């Protein structure tokens, strides 16, 4: 994988914004603050085992599974 592919893997393929982790489970106060700041997305309390782990920070309907690749 070249550097351009690595960079693309951590950006939304629709708008180019950074992707952020989706956090599942009952959120704490700090998780609510991080979600309000756009650092994480809250995924809810129902976990199926096949849930996406990353989403677009700008709100596009883009979800990704697997580990984020940092360049």
C-alpha positions as CSV (number, residue, x, y, z in Angstrom):
1,X,0.0,0.0,0.0
2,X,1.5,3.4,-1.0
3,X,1.3,6.6,1.0
4,X,-1.7,7.9,-1.0
5,X,-3.7,4.8,-0.2
6,X,-2.8,5.0,3.5
7,X,-4.0,8.6,3.6
8,X,-7.2,7.8,1.7
9,X,-8.0,5.0,4.3
10,X,-8.3,7.6,7.1
11,X,-10.5,10.0,5.1
12,X,-14.1,9.8,4.0
13,X,-14.4,8.6,0.4
14,X,-17.3,11.0,-0.3
15,X,-16.1,14.3,1.1
16,X,-12.5,13.8,2.2
17,X,-13.1,14.7,5.9
18,X,-11.3,12.7,8.6
19,X,-13.0,9.5,9.8
20,X,-13.6,9.2,13.6
21,X,-14.2,6.1,15.7
22,X,-17.7,4.9,16.5
23,X,-18.0,4.1,20.3
24,X,-20.6,1.6,21.4
25,X,-22.1,1.1,24.9
26,X,-23.6,3.5,27.5
27,X,-21.7,6.8,27.1
28,X,-20.0,8.6,30.0
29,X,-20.0,12.3,30.4
30,X,-16.6,12.6,28.7
31,X,-17.9,10.5,25.8
32,X,-20.8,13.0,25.3
33,X,-18.3,15.9,25.3
34,X,-16.0,14.1,22.8
35,X,-19.0,13.4,20.6
36,X,-20.1,17.1,20.8
37,X,-16.6,18.1,19.7
38,X,-16.6,15.7,16.8
39,X,-13.8,13.4,18.1
40,X,-16.0,10.3,18.3
41,X,-19.4,9.1,17.1
42,X,-21.8,7.4,19.6
43,X,-23.0,4.1,18.2
44,X,-25.6,3.2,20.7
45,X,-26.0,0.3,23.2
46,X,-27.0,-2.5,20.9
47,X,-23.9,-4.4,19.7
48,X,-24.2,-7.1,17.0
49,X,-20.6,-8.0,16.5
50,X,-20.7,-6.8,12.9
51,X,-20.9,-3.1,13.6
52,X,-18.8,-0.5,11.8
53,X,-15.9,1.0,13.7
54,X,-15.4,4.3,11.9
55,X,-17.6,7.0,10.4
56,X,-17.2,10.4,8.6
57,X,-16.6,13.3,11.0
58,X,-18.6,15.6,8.7
59,X,-21.7,13.4,8.9
60,X,-21.7,11.7,5.5
61,X,-23.4,8.3,5.6
62,X,-20.0,6.5,5.3
63,X,-19.1,3.7,7.7
64,X,-16.0,1.6,7.8
65,X,-15.1,-1.6,9.6
66,X,-11.7,-2.8,10.7
67,X,-8.7,-0.9,12.0
68,X,-7.9,2.7,10.9
69,X,-4.7,3.0,9.1
70,X,-2.6,6.0,10.1
71,X,-0.1,7.4,7.7
